[in-house]
Amino acid sequence: MKVLMSGSHGLVGKALIKSLTNDGHEIVRLVRRAASAGELEWHPNQGRIDTEQLEGFDAVVHLAGENIASGRWTDAKKRAIRESRVKGTSLLS
């Protein structure tokens, strides 16, 4: 299975990549920098992704978003947490 994954460098993402790779699945990571082999560049805050490169995936795992474990949950932090997930999900869908 070919899987596209955001948030692949986080705690859950790293563990999931290891498990999926061990099971023989191909993983392509979404990254917010120039992409290397096995990666696809995206910029969810700017609404940018090359939609043509999204063809051919069997599954998408979306784990990216504002870090929920850093800092106090002020109104601004809560807004950033929500917006980071909404923007990323909207762009991928």
PyMOL Python script that loads the backbone (N, CA, C, O; Angstrom):
from pymol import cmd

cmd.read_pdbstr("""\
ATOM      1  N   MET A   1       0.843  -1.168   0.000  1.00  0.00           N
ATOM      2  CA  MET A   1       0.000   0.000   0.000  1.00  0.00           C
ATOM      3  C   MET A   1       0.898   1.244   0.000  1.00  0.00           C
ATOM      4  O   MET A   1       1.930   1.269   0.670  1.00  0.00           O
ATOM      5  N   LYS A   2       0.502   2.266  -0.747  1.00  0.00           N
ATOM      6  CA  LYS A   2       1.236   3.529  -0.802  1.00  0.00           C
ATOM      7  C   LYS A   2       0.504   4.543   0.078  1.00  0.00           C
ATOM      8  O   LYS A   2      -0.663   4.857  -0.156  1.00  0.00           O
ATOM      9  N   VAL A   3       1.213   5.052   1.099  1.00  0.00           N
ATOM     10  CA  VAL A   3       0.609   5.910   2.115  1.00  0.00           C
ATOM     11  C   VAL A   3       1.283   7.281   2.127  1.00  0.00           C
ATOM     12  O   VAL A   3       2.510   7.383   2.163  1.00  0.00           O
ATOM     13  N   LEU A   4       0.465   8.329   2.096  1.00  0.00           N
ATOM     14  CA  LEU A   4       0.933   9.698   2.241  1.00  0.00           C
ATOM     15  C   LEU A   4       0.735  10.097   3.701  1.00  0.00           C
ATOM     16  O   LEU A   4      -0.342   9.885   4.259  1.00  0.00           O
ATOM     17  N   MET A   5       1.777  10.680   4.329  1.00  0.00           N
ATOM     18  CA  MET A   5       1.678  10.980   5.752  1.00  0.00           C
ATOM     19  C   MET A   5       2.195  12.375   6.085  1.00  0.00           C
ATOM     20  O   MET A   5       3.301  12.756   5.702  1.00  0.00           O
ATOM     21  N   SER A   6       1.373  13.121   6.803  1.00  0.00           N
ATOM     22  CA  SER A   6       1.817  14.396   7.378  1.00  0.00           C
ATOM     23  C   SER A   6       2.110  14.145   8.852  1.00  0.00           C
ATOM     24  O   SER A   6       1.581  13.207   9.449  1.00  0.00           O
ATOM     25  N   GLY A   7       2.949  14.981   9.428  1.00  0.00           N
ATOM     26  CA  GLY A   7       3.280  14.814  10.842  1.00  0.00           C
ATOM     27  C   GLY A   7       4.133  13.588  11.103  1.00  0.00           C
ATOM     28  O   GLY A   7       4.100  13.022  12.195  1.00  0.00           O
ATOM     29  N   SER A   8       4.888  13.182  10.112  1.00  0.00           N
ATOM     30  CA  SER A   8       5.662  11.940  10.211  1.00  0.00           C
ATOM     31  C   SER A   8       6.874  12.041  11.129  1.00  0.00           C
ATOM     32  O   SER A   8       7.468  11.022  11.482  1.00  0.00           O
ATOM     33  N   HIS A   9       7.247  13.250  11.516  1.00  0.00           N
ATOM     34  CA  HIS A   9       8.408  13.409  12.402  1.00  0.00           C
ATOM     35  C   HIS A   9       8.022  13.528  13.875  1.00  0.00           C
ATOM     36  O   HIS A   9       8.892  13.658  14.736  1.00  0.00           O
ATOM     37  N   GLY A  10       6.741  13.484  14.163  1.00  0.00           N
ATOM     38  CA  GLY A  10       6.275  13.541  15.546  1.00  0.00           C
ATOM     39  C   GLY A  10       6.330  12.167  16.201  1.00  0.00           C
ATOM     40  O   GLY A  10       6.702  11.177  15.571  1.00  0.00           O
ATOM     41  N   LEU A  11       5.955  12.123  17.465  1.00  0.00           N
ATOM     42  CA  LEU A  11       5.995  10.887  18.246  1.00  0.00           C
ATOM     43  C   LEU A  11       5.166   9.775  17.615  1.00  0.00           C
ATOM     44  O   LEU A  11       5.660   8.663  17.427  1.00  0.00           O
ATOM     45  N   VAL A  12       3.923  10.064  17.291  1.00  0.00           N
ATOM     46  CA  VAL A  12       3.038   9.054  16.699  1.00  0.00           C
ATOM     47  C   VAL A  12       3.480   8.735  15.272  1.00  0.00           C
ATOM     48  O   VAL A  12       3.509   7.571  14.871  1.00  0.00           O
ATOM     49  N   GLY A  13       3.820   9.768  14.511  1.00  0.00           N
ATOM     50  CA  GLY A  13       4.238   9.575  13.129  1.00  0.00           C
ATOM     51  C   GLY A  13       5.443   8.667  12.988  1.00  0.00           C
ATOM     52  O   GLY A  13       5.458   7.789  12.125  1.00  0.00           O
ATOM     53  N   LYS A  14       6.452   8.864  13.820  1.00  0.00           N
ATOM     54  CA  LYS A  14       7.653   8.026  13.767  1.00  0.00           C
ATOM     55  C   LYS A  14       7.317   6.565  14.030  1.00  0.00           C
ATOM     56  O   LYS A  14       7.795   5.675  13.328  1.00  0.00           O
ATOM     57  N   ALA A  15       6.500   6.324  15.036  1.00  0.00           N
ATOM     58  CA  ALA A  15       6.126   4.947  15.380  1.00  0.00           C
ATOM     59  C   ALA A  15       5.289   4.315  14.268  1.00  0.00           C
ATOM     60  O   ALA A  15       5.473   3.144  13.936  1.00  0.00           O
ATOM     61  N   LEU A  16       4.383   5.081  13.705  1.00  0.00           N
ATOM     62  CA  LEU A  16       3.536   4.558  12.638  1.00  0.00           C
ATOM     63  C   LEU A  16       4.348   4.265  11.379  1.00  0.00           C
ATOM     64  O   LEU A  16       4.117   3.252  10.718  1.00  0.00           O
ATOM     65  N   ILE A  17       5.285   5.129  11.045  1.00  0.00           N
ATOM     66  CA  ILE A  17       6.141   4.892   9.876  1.00  0.00           C
ATOM     67  C   ILE A  17       6.933   3.602  10.064  1.00  0.00           C
ATOM     68  O   ILE A  17       7.040   2.796   9.140  1.00  0.00           O
ATOM     69  N   LYS A  18       7.476   3.410  11.235  1.00  0.00           N
ATOM     70  CA  LYS A  18       8.255   2.197  11.508  1.00  0.00           C
ATOM     71  C   LYS A  18       7.378   0.958  11.320  1.00  0.00           C
ATOM     72  O   LYS A  18       7.794  -0.010  10.683  1.00  0.00           O
ATOM     73  N   SER A  19       6.181   0.991  11.869  1.00  0.00           N
ATOM     74  CA  SER A  19       5.266  -0.144  11.768  1.00  0.00           C
ATOM     75  C   SER A  19       4.842  -0.400  10.320  1.00  0.00           C
ATOM     76  O   SER A  19       4.885  -1.537   9.849  1.00  0.00           O
ATOM     77  N   LEU A  20       4.436   0.648   9.625  1.00  0.00           N
ATOM     78  CA  LEU A  20       3.991   0.478   8.243  1.00  0.00           C
ATOM     79  C   LEU A  20       5.126   0.015   7.332  1.00  0.00           C
ATOM     80  O   LEU A  20       4.927  -0.833   6.462  1.00  0.00           O
ATOM     81  N   THR A  21       6.310   0.573   7.538  1.00  0.00           N
ATOM     82  CA  THR A  21       7.470   0.169   6.737  1.00  0.00           C
ATOM     83  C   THR A  21       7.818  -1.288   6.992  1.00  0.00           C
ATOM     84  O   THR A  21       8.108  -2.031   6.055  1.00  0.00           O
ATOM     85  N   ASN A  22       7.792  -1.699   8.249  1.00  0.00           N
ATOM     86  CA  ASN A  22       8.070  -3.101   8.589  1.00  0.00           C
ATOM     87  C   ASN A  22       7.060  -4.052   7.962  1.00  0.00           C
ATOM     88  O   ASN A  22       7.381  -5.207   7.680  1.00  0.00           O
ATOM     89  N   ASP A  23       5.838  -3.568   7.742  1.00  0.00           N
ATOM     90  CA  ASP A  23       4.802  -4.377   7.113  1.00  0.00           C
ATOM     91  C   ASP A  23       4.866  -4.322   5.588  1.00  0.00           C
ATOM     92  O   ASP A  23       4.030  -4.920   4.910  1.00  0.00           O
ATOM     93  N   GLY A  24       5.862  -3.599   5.043  1.00  0.00           N
ATOM     94  CA  GLY A  24       6.086  -3.571   3.605  1.00  0.00           C
ATOM     95  C   GLY A  24       5.384  -2.463   2.846  1.00  0.00           C
ATOM     96  O   GLY A  24       5.353  -2.489   1.616  1.00  0.00           O
ATOM     97  N   HIS A  25       4.822  -1.493   3.544  1.00  0.00           N
ATOM     98  CA  HIS A  25       4.132  -0.395   2.879  1.00  0.00           C
ATOM     99  C   HIS A  25       5.109   0.706   2.476  1.00  0.00           C
ATOM    100  O   HIS A  25       6.141   0.895   3.120  1.00  0.00           O
ATOM    101  N   GLU A  26       4.783   1.421   1.421  1.00  0.00           N
ATOM    102  CA  GLU A  26       5.583   2.549   0.956  1.00  0.00           C
ATOM    103  C   GLU A  26       5.026   3.825   1.574  1.00  0.00           C
ATOM    104  O   GLU A  26       3.828   4.091   1.478  1.00  0.00           O
ATOM    105  N   ILE A  27       5.890   4.613   2.206  1.00  0.00           N
ATOM    106  CA  ILE A  27       5.479   5.846   2.868  1.00  0.00           C
ATOM    107  C   ILE A  27       6.075   7.035   2.130  1.00  0.00           C
ATOM    108  O   ILE A  27       7.262   7.042   1.806  1.00  0.00           O
ATOM    109  N   VAL A  28       5.255   8.031   1.868  1.00  0.00           N
ATOM    110  CA  VAL A  28       5.714   9.310   1.331  1.00  0.00           C
ATOM    111  C   VAL A  28       5.353  10.359   2.374  1.00  0.00           C
ATOM    112  O   VAL A  28       4.191  10.496   2.758  1.00  0.00           O
ATOM    113  N   ARG A  29       6.356  11.092   2.824  1.00  0.00           N
ATOM    114  CA  ARG A  29       6.162  12.087   3.873  1.00  0.00           C
ATOM    115  C   ARG A  29       5.835  13.457   3.282  1.00  0.00           C
ATOM    116  O   ARG A  29       6.452  13.888   2.309  1.00  0.00           O
ATOM    117  N   LEU A  30       4.866  14.126   3.876  1.00  0.00           N
ATOM    118  CA  LEU A  30       4.601  15.526   3.549  1.00  0.00           C
ATOM    119  C   LEU A  30       5.527  16.376   4.402  1.00  0.00           C
ATOM    120  O   LEU A  30       5.564  16.220   5.623  1.00  0.00           O
ATOM    121  N   VAL A  31       6.282  17.284   3.765  1.00  0.00           N
ATOM    122  CA  VAL A  31       7.245  18.120   4.485  1.00  0.00           C
ATOM    123  C   VAL A  31       7.046  19.584   4.101  1.00  0.00           C
ATOM    124  O   VAL A  31       6.557  19.891   3.014  1.00  0.00           O
ATOM    125  N   ARG A  32       7.431  20.480   5.007  1.00  0.00           N
ATOM    126  CA  ARG A  32       7.284  21.927   4.781  1.00  0.00           C
ATOM    127  C   ARG A  32       8.610  22.568   4.384  1.00  0.00           C
ATOM    128  O   ARG A  32       8.926  23.678   4.812  1.00  0.00           O
ATOM    129  N   ARG A  33       9.363  21.875   3.579  1.00  0.00           N
ATOM    130  CA  ARG A  33      10.640  22.357   3.049  1.00  0.00           C
ATOM    131  C   ARG A  33      10.796  21.705   1.681  1.00  0.00           C
ATOM    132  O   ARG A  33       9.927  20.949   1.246  1.00  0.00           O
ATOM    133  N   ALA A  34      11.889  21.995   1.012  1.00  0.00           N
ATOM    134  CA  ALA A  34      12.128  21.359  -0.284  1.00  0.00           C
ATOM    135  C   ALA A  34      12.160  19.839  -0.090  1.00  0.00           C
ATOM    136  O   ALA A  34      12.867  19.332   0.781  1.00  0.00           O
ATOM    137  N   ALA A  35      11.400  19.131  -0.899  1.00  0.00           N
ATOM    138  CA  ALA A  35      11.264  17.682  -0.741  1.00  0.00           C
ATOM    139  C   ALA A  35      12.486  16.936  -1.273  1.00  0.00           C
ATOM    140  O   ALA A  35      13.093  17.327  -2.269  1.00  0.00           O
ATOM    141  N   SER A  36      12.823  15.861  -0.584  1.00  0.00           N
ATOM    142  CA  SER A  36      13.843  14.916  -1.019  1.00  0.00           C
ATOM    143  C   SER A  36      13.123  13.661  -1.503  1.00  0.00           C
ATOM    144  O   SER A  36      11.896  13.644  -1.605  1.00  0.00           O
ATOM    145  N   ALA A  37      13.885  12.620  -1.798  1.00  0.00           N
ATOM    146  CA  ALA A  37      13.284  11.354  -2.219  1.00  0.00           C
ATOM    147  C   ALA A  37      12.350  10.849  -1.122  1.00  0.00           C
ATOM    148  O   ALA A  37      12.695  10.901   0.058  1.00  0.00           O
ATOM    149  N   GLY A  38      11.178  10.365  -1.501  1.00  0.00           N
ATOM    150  CA  GLY A  38      10.221   9.841  -0.540  1.00  0.00           C
ATOM    151  C   GLY A  38       9.445  10.912   0.200  1.00  0.00           C
ATOM    152  O   GLY A  38       8.814  10.635   1.220  1.00  0.00           O
ATOM    153  N   GLU A  39       9.487  12.140  -0.310  1.00  0.00           N
ATOM    154  CA  GLU A  39       8.800  13.254   0.332  1.00  0.00           C
ATOM    155  C   GLU A  39       8.024  14.065  -0.706  1.00  0.00           C
ATOM    156  O   GLU A  39       8.305  14.008  -1.904  1.00  0.00           O
ATOM    157  N   LEU A  40       7.060  14.808  -0.222  1.00  0.00           N
ATOM    158  CA  LEU A  40       6.254  15.716  -1.040  1.00  0.00           C
ATOM    159  C   LEU A  40       6.127  17.026  -0.269  1.00  0.00           C
ATOM    160  O   LEU A  40       5.714  17.035   0.891  1.00  0.00           O
ATOM    161  N   GLU A  41       6.479  18.117  -0.913  1.00  0.00           N
ATOM    162  CA  GLU A  41       6.435  19.433  -0.254  1.00  0.00           C
ATOM    163  C   GLU A  41       5.006  19.954  -0.192  1.00  0.00           C
ATOM    164  O   GLU A  41       4.237  19.825  -1.144  1.00  0.00           O
ATOM    165  N   TRP A  42       4.668  20.547   0.948  1.00  0.00           N
ATOM    166  CA  TRP A  42       3.373  21.209   1.096  1.00  0.00           C
ATOM    167  C   TRP A  42       3.521  22.361   2.072  1.00  0.00           C
ATOM    168  O   TRP A  42       4.457  22.403   2.872  1.00  0.00           O
ATOM    169  N   HIS A  43       2.592  23.286   1.996  1.00  0.00           N
ATOM    170  CA  HIS A  43       2.594  24.446   2.884  1.00  0.00           C
ATOM    171  C   HIS A  43       1.145  24.718   3.279  1.00  0.00           C
ATOM    172  O   HIS A  43       0.483  25.561   2.673  1.00  0.00           O
ATOM    173  N   PRO A  44       0.650  24.005   4.294  1.00  0.00           N
ATOM    174  CA  PRO A  44      -0.758  24.121   4.661  1.00  0.00           C
ATOM    175  C   PRO A  44      -1.168  25.524   5.106  1.00  0.00           C
ATOM    176  O   PRO A  44      -2.312  25.919   4.883  1.00  0.00           O
ATOM    177  N   ASN A  45      -0.283  26.274   5.719  1.00  0.00           N
ATOM    178  CA  ASN A  45      -0.638  27.622   6.171  1.00  0.00           C
ATOM    179  C   ASN A  45      -0.848  28.581   5.002  1.00  0.00           C
ATOM    180  O   ASN A  45      -1.539  29.592   5.132  1.00  0.00           O
ATOM    181  N   GLN A  46      -0.239  28.251   3.848  1.00  0.00           N
ATOM    182  CA  GLN A  46      -0.404  29.077   2.655  1.00  0.00           C
ATOM    183  C   GLN A  46      -1.343  28.428   1.644  1.00  0.00           C
ATOM    184  O   GLN A  46      -1.598  28.986   0.577  1.00  0.00           O
ATOM    185  N   GLY A  47      -1.855  27.245   1.983  1.00  0.00           N
ATOM    186  CA  GLY A  47      -2.769  26.552   1.085  1.00  0.00           C
ATOM    187  C   GLY A  47      -2.109  26.044  -0.178  1.00  0.00           C
ATOM    188  O   GLY A  47      -2.737  26.010  -1.236  1.00  0.00           O
ATOM    189  N   ARG A  48      -0.818  25.637  -0.081  1.00  0.00           N
ATOM    190  CA  ARG A  48      -0.078  25.202  -1.267  1.00  0.00           C
ATOM    191  C   ARG A  48       0.328  23.734  -1.189  1.00  0.00           C
ATOM    192  O   ARG A  48       0.927  23.278  -0.216  1.00  0.00           O
ATOM    193  N   ILE A  49      -0.026  23.009  -2.261  1.00  0.00           N
ATOM    194  CA  ILE A  49       0.436  21.642  -2.457  1.00  0.00           C
ATOM    195  C   ILE A  49       0.264  21.336  -3.941  1.00  0.00           C
ATOM    196  O   ILE A  49      -0.671  21.833  -4.568  1.00  0.00           O
ATOM    197  N   ASP A  50       1.139  20.539  -4.499  1.00  0.00           N
ATOM    198  CA  ASP A  50       1.017  20.144  -5.897  1.00  0.00           C
ATOM    199  C   ASP A  50       0.020  18.992  -5.977  1.00  0.00           C
ATOM    200  O   ASP A  50       0.368  17.840  -5.719  1.00  0.00           O
ATOM    201  N   THR A  51      -1.208  19.308  -6.332  1.00  0.00           N
ATOM    202  CA  THR A  51      -2.285  18.310  -6.310  1.00  0.00           C
ATOM    203  C   THR A  51      -2.042  17.165  -7.277  1.00  0.00           C
ATOM    204  O   THR A  51      -2.534  16.060  -7.047  1.00  0.00           O
ATOM    205  N   GLU A  52      -1.299  17.394  -8.350  1.00  0.00           N
ATOM    206  CA  GLU A  52      -0.998  16.310  -9.292  1.00  0.00           C
ATOM    207  C   GLU A  52      -0.186  15.207  -8.629  1.00  0.00           C
ATOM    208  O   GLU A  52      -0.299  14.040  -9.002  1.00  0.00           O
ATOM    209  N   GLN A  53       0.625  15.570  -7.654  1.00  0.00           N
ATOM    210  CA  GLN A  53       1.455  14.576  -6.965  1.00  0.00           C
ATOM    211  C   GLN A  53       0.666  13.778  -5.935  1.00  0.00           C
ATOM    212  O   GLN A  53       1.203  12.844  -5.340  1.00  0.00           O
ATOM    213  N   LEU A  54      -0.586  14.127  -5.715  1.00  0.00           N
ATOM    214  CA  LEU A  54      -1.413  13.397  -4.745  1.00  0.00           C
ATOM    215  C   LEU A  54      -2.066  12.165  -5.362  1.00  0.00           C
ATOM    216  O   LEU A  54      -2.700  11.385  -4.651  1.00  0.00           O
ATOM    217  N   GLU A  55      -1.925  11.980  -6.654  1.00  0.00           N
ATOM    218  CA  GLU A  55      -2.517  10.825  -7.332  1.00  0.00           C
ATOM    219  C   GLU A  55      -1.773   9.541  -6.969  1.00  0.00           C
ATOM    220  O   GLU A  55      -0.555   9.551  -6.788  1.00  0.00           O
ATOM    221  N   GLY A  56      -2.508   8.449  -6.866  1.00  0.00           N
ATOM    222  CA  GLY A  56      -1.898   7.134  -6.709  1.00  0.00           C
ATOM    223  C   GLY A  56      -1.694   6.651  -5.290  1.00  0.00           C
ATOM    224  O   GLY A  56      -1.112   5.587  -5.080  1.00  0.00           O
ATOM    225  N   PHE A  57      -2.159   7.404  -4.313  1.00  0.00           N
ATOM    226  CA  PHE A  57      -2.020   6.955  -2.925  1.00  0.00           C
ATOM    227  C   PHE A  57      -3.224   6.104  -2.533  1.00  0.00           C
ATOM    228  O   PHE A  57      -4.351   6.365  -2.955  1.00  0.00           O
ATOM    229  N   ASP A  58      -2.965   5.089  -1.725  1.00  0.00           N
ATOM    230  CA  ASP A  58      -4.035   4.227  -1.226  1.00  0.00           C
ATOM    231  C   ASP A  58      -4.626   4.760   0.069  1.00  0.00           C
ATOM    232  O   ASP A  58      -5.776   4.474   0.401  1.00  0.00           O
ATOM    233  N   ALA A  59      -3.829   5.539   0.801  1.00  0.00           N
ATOM    234  CA  ALA A  59      -4.283   6.065   2.091  1.00  0.00           C
ATOM    235  C   ALA A  59      -3.529   7.354   2.406  1.00  0.00           C
ATOM    236  O   ALA A  59      -2.409   7.570   1.944  1.00  0.00           O
ATOM    237  N   VAL A  60      -4.175   8.203   3.206  1.00  0.00           N
ATOM    238  CA  VAL A  60      -3.550   9.428   3.709  1.00  0.00           C
ATOM    239  C   VAL A  60      -3.705   9.425   5.224  1.00  0.00           C
ATOM    240  O   VAL A  60      -4.802   9.230   5.748  1.00  0.00           O
ATOM    241  N   VAL A  61      -2.593   9.643   5.920  1.00  0.00           N
ATOM    242  CA  VAL A  61      -2.613   9.762   7.378  1.00  0.00           C
ATOM    243  C   VAL A  61      -2.183  11.185   7.693  1.00  0.00           C
ATOM    244  O   VAL A  61      -1.064  11.588   7.377  1.00  0.00           O
ATOM    245  N   HIS A  62      -3.073  11.941   8.315  1.00  0.00           N
ATOM    246  CA  HIS A  62      -2.805  13.354   8.590  1.00  0.00           C
ATOM    247  C   HIS A  62      -2.622  13.557  10.095  1.00  0.00           C
ATOM    248  O   HIS A  62      -3.588  13.562  10.858  1.00  0.00           O
ATOM    249  N   LEU A  63      -1.375  13.722  10.500  1.00  0.00           N
ATOM    250  CA  LEU A  63      -1.042  13.896  11.915  1.00  0.00           C
ATOM    251  C   LEU A  63      -0.470  15.272  12.220  1.00  0.00           C
ATOM    252  O   LEU A  63      -0.234  15.592  13.385  1.00  0.00           O
ATOM    253  N   ALA A  64      -0.243  16.086  11.205  1.00  0.00           N
ATOM    254  CA  ALA A  64       0.414  17.381  11.403  1.00  0.00           C
ATOM    255  C   ALA A  64      -0.497  18.376  12.094  1.00  0.00           C
ATOM    256  O   ALA A  64      -1.719  18.337  11.956  1.00  0.00           O
ATOM    257  N   GLY A  65       0.126  19.258  12.833  1.00  0.00           N
ATOM    258  CA  GLY A  65      -0.609  20.341  13.485  1.00  0.00           C
ATOM    259  C   GLY A  65       0.236  20.975  14.574  1.00  0.00           C
ATOM    260  O   GLY A  65       1.290  20.463  14.949  1.00  0.00           O
ATOM    261  N   GLU A  66      -0.243  22.079  15.062  1.00  0.00           N
ATOM    262  CA  GLU A  66       0.413  22.798  16.162  1.00  0.00           C
ATOM    263  C   GLU A  66       0.656  21.842  17.333  1.00  0.00           C
ATOM    264  O   GLU A  66      -0.200  21.024  17.670  1.00  0.00           O
ATOM    265  N   ASN A  67       1.817  21.960  17.934  1.00  0.00           N
ATOM    266  CA  ASN A  67       2.183  21.114  19.070  1.00  0.00           C
ATOM    267  C   ASN A  67       1.250  21.387  20.258  1.00  0.00           C
ATOM    268  O   ASN A  67       1.148  22.520  20.729  1.00  0.00           O
ATOM    269  N   ILE A  68       0.579  20.344  20.728  1.00  0.00           N
ATOM    270  CA  ILE A  68      -0.360  20.526  21.843  1.00  0.00           C
ATOM    271  C   ILE A  68       0.318  20.430  23.211  1.00  0.00           C
ATOM    272  O   ILE A  68      -0.296  20.737  24.233  1.00  0.00           O
ATOM    273  N   ALA A  69       1.578  20.007  23.229  1.00  0.00           N
ATOM    274  CA  ALA A  69       2.263  19.811  24.504  1.00  0.00           C
ATOM    275  C   ALA A  69       3.173  20.978  24.885  1.00  0.00           C
ATOM    276  O   ALA A  69       3.770  20.974  25.962  1.00  0.00           O
ATOM    277  N   SER A  70       3.279  21.961  24.019  1.00  0.00           N
ATOM    278  CA  SER A  70       4.186  23.073  24.326  1.00  0.00           C
ATOM    279  C   SER A  70       3.398  24.311  24.746  1.00  0.00           C
ATOM    280  O   SER A  70       2.532  24.788  24.013  1.00  0.00           O
ATOM    281  N   GLY A  71       3.703  24.811  25.904  1.00  0.00           N
ATOM    282  CA  GLY A  71       3.101  26.057  26.369  1.00  0.00           C
ATOM    283  C   GLY A  71       1.697  25.913  26.924  1.00  0.00           C
ATOM    284  O   GLY A  71       1.055  24.867  26.825  1.00  0.00           O
ATOM    285  N   ARG A  72       1.252  27.006  27.509  1.00  0.00           N
ATOM    286  CA  ARG A  72      -0.110  27.062  28.071  1.00  0.00           C
ATOM    287  C   ARG A  72      -1.129  27.171  26.959  1.00  0.00           C
ATOM    288  O   ARG A  72      -0.851  27.706  25.886  1.00  0.00           O
ATOM    289  N   TRP A  73      -2.305  26.658  27.232  1.00  0.00           N
ATOM    290  CA  TRP A  73      -3.388  26.701  26.261  1.00  0.00           C
ATOM    291  C   TRP A  73      -4.156  28.013  26.404  1.00  0.00           C
ATOM    292  O   TRP A  73      -5.284  28.037  26.898  1.00  0.00           O
ATOM    293  N   THR A  74      -3.537  29.082  25.971  1.00  0.00           N
ATOM    294  CA  THR A  74      -4.199  30.386  25.949  1.00  0.00           C
ATOM    295  C   THR A  74      -5.223  30.375  24.814  1.00  0.00           C
ATOM    296  O   THR A  74      -5.278  29.424  24.035  1.00  0.00           O
ATOM    297  N   ASP A  75      -6.022  31.418  24.722  1.00  0.00           N
ATOM    298  CA  ASP A  75      -6.971  31.503  23.612  1.00  0.00           C
ATOM    299  C   ASP A  75      -6.235  31.476  22.273  1.00  0.00           C
ATOM    300  O   ASP A  75      -6.688  30.836  21.324  1.00  0.00           O
ATOM    301  N   ALA A  76      -5.105  32.167  22.200  1.00  0.00           N
ATOM    302  CA  ALA A  76      -4.323  32.196  20.961  1.00  0.00           C
ATOM    303  C   ALA A  76      -3.766  30.805  20.634  1.00  0.00           C
ATOM    304  O   ALA A  76      -3.769  30.388  19.475  1.00  0.00           O
ATOM    305  N   LYS A  77      -3.297  30.101  21.643  1.00  0.00           N
ATOM    306  CA  LYS A  77      -2.757  28.749  21.429  1.00  0.00           C
ATOM    307  C   LYS A  77      -3.862  27.810  20.950  1.00  0.00           C
ATOM    308  O   LYS A  77      -3.656  27.038  20.014  1.00  0.00           O
ATOM    309  N   LYS A  78      -5.020  27.872  21.579  1.00  0.00           N
ATOM    310  CA  LYS A  78      -6.147  27.021  21.173  1.00  0.00           C
ATOM    311  C   LYS A  78      -6.558  27.309  19.734  1.00  0.00           C
ATOM    312  O   LYS A  78      -6.865  26.395  18.970  1.00  0.00           O
ATOM    313  N   ARG A  79      -6.560  28.574  19.378  1.00  0.00           N
ATOM    314  CA  ARG A  79      -6.897  28.964  18.015  1.00  0.00           C
ATOM    315  C   ARG A  79      -5.864  28.410  17.028  1.00  0.00           C
ATOM    316  O   ARG A  79      -6.228  27.919  15.960  1.00  0.00           O
ATOM    317  N   ALA A  80      -4.584  28.489  17.384  1.00  0.00           N
ATOM    318  CA  ALA A  80      -3.513  27.976  16.524  1.00  0.00           C
ATOM    319  C   ALA A  80      -3.616  26.458  16.366  1.00  0.00           C
ATOM    320  O   ALA A  80      -3.414  25.933  15.271  1.00  0.00           O
ATOM    321  N   ILE A  81      -3.927  25.760  17.447  1.00  0.00           N
ATOM    322  CA  ILE A  81      -4.089  24.300  17.395  1.00  0.00           C
ATOM    323  C   ILE A  81      -5.204  23.931  16.427  1.00  0.00           C
ATOM    324  O   ILE A  81      -5.036  23.070  15.563  1.00  0.00           O
ATOM    325  N   ARG A  82      -6.336  24.591  16.583  1.00  0.00           N
ATOM    326  CA  ARG A  82      -7.490  24.292  15.722  1.00  0.00           C
ATOM    327  C   ARG A  82      -7.202  24.655  14.261  1.00  0.00           C
ATOM    328  O   ARG A  82      -7.420  23.843  13.362  1.00  0.00           O
ATOM    329  N   GLU A  83      -6.715  25.866  14.032  1.00  0.00           N
ATOM    330  CA  GLU A  83      -6.473  26.321  12.663  1.00  0.00           C
ATOM    331  C   GLU A  83      -5.447  25.461  11.945  1.00  0.00           C
ATOM    332  O   GLU A  83      -5.586  25.210  10.748  1.00  0.00           O
ATOM    333  N   SER A  84      -4.420  25.005  12.650  1.00  0.00           N
ATOM    334  CA  SER A  84      -3.390  24.183  12.007  1.00  0.00           C
ATOM    335  C   SER A  84      -3.980  22.870  11.505  1.00  0.00           C
ATOM    336  O   SER A  84      -3.562  22.361  10.465  1.00  0.00           O
ATOM    337  N   ARG A  85      -4.931  22.328  12.221  1.00  0.00           N
ATOM    338  CA  ARG A  85      -5.548  21.085  11.802  1.00  0.00           C
ATOM    339  C   ARG A  85      -6.592  21.297  10.708  1.00  0.00           C
ATOM    340  O   ARG A  85      -6.688  20.506   9.770  1.00  0.00           O
ATOM    341  N   VAL A  86      -7.362  22.355  10.833  1.00  0.00           N
ATOM    342  CA  VAL A  86      -8.382  22.655   9.826  1.00  0.00           C
ATOM    343  C   VAL A  86      -7.736  22.981   8.481  1.00  0.00           C
ATOM    344  O   VAL A  86      -8.167  22.467   7.448  1.00  0.00           O
ATOM    345  N   LYS A  87      -6.708  23.828   8.485  1.00  0.00           N
ATOM    346  CA  LYS A  87      -6.044  24.195   7.235  1.00  0.00           C
ATOM    347  C   LYS A  87      -5.425  22.987   6.556  1.00  0.00           C
ATOM    348  O   LYS A  87      -5.589  22.805   5.349  1.00  0.00           O
ATOM    349  N   GLY A  88      -4.716  22.159   7.311  1.00  0.00           N
ATOM    350  CA  GLY A  88      -4.086  20.973   6.747  1.00  0.00           C
ATOM    351  C   GLY A  88      -5.093  19.993   6.191  1.00  0.00           C
ATOM    352  O   GLY A  88      -4.906  19.459   5.097  1.00  0.00           O
ATOM    353  N   THR A  89      -6.159  19.750   6.935  1.00  0.00           N
ATOM    354  CA  THR A  89      -7.205  18.821   6.495  1.00  0.00           C
ATOM    355  C   THR A  89      -7.914  19.352   5.262  1.00  0.00           C
ATOM    356  O   THR A  89      -8.173  18.591   4.329  1.00  0.00           O
ATOM    357  N   SER A  90      -8.231  20.623   5.236  1.00  0.00           N
ATOM    358  CA  SER A  90      -8.891  21.224   4.084  1.00  0.00           C
ATOM    359  C   SER A  90      -8.030  21.119   2.835  1.00  0.00           C
ATOM    360  O   SER A  90      -8.527  20.795   1.756  1.00  0.00           O
ATOM    361  N   LEU A  91      -6.751  21.389   2.980  1.00  0.00           N
ATOM    362  CA  LEU A  91      -5.843  21.318   1.841  1.00  0.00           C
ATOM    363  C   LEU A  91      -5.736  19.899   1.297  1.00  0.00           C
ATOM    364  O   LEU A  91      -5.758  19.693   0.083  1.00  0.00           O
ATOM    365  N   LEU A  92      -5.622  18.935   2.178  1.00  0.00           N
ATOM    366  CA  LEU A  92      -5.506  17.538   1.733  1.00  0.00           C
ATOM    367  C   LEU A  92      -6.801  17.000   1.123  1.00  0.00           C
ATOM    368  O   LEU A  92      -6.775  16.184   0.202  1.00  0.00           O
ATOM    369  N   SER A  93      -7.911  17.463   1.642  1.00  0.00           N
ATOM    370  CA  SER A  93      -9.184  16.947   1.108  1.00  0.00           C
ATOM    371  C   SER A  93      -9.558  17.641  -0.180  1.00  0.00           C
ATOM    372  O   SER A  93     -10.596  17.335  -0.768  1.00  0.00           O
TER     373      SER A  93
END
""", "prot")
cmd.dss("prot")
cmd.show_as("cartoon", "prot")
cmd.util.cbc("prot")
cmd.orient("prot")
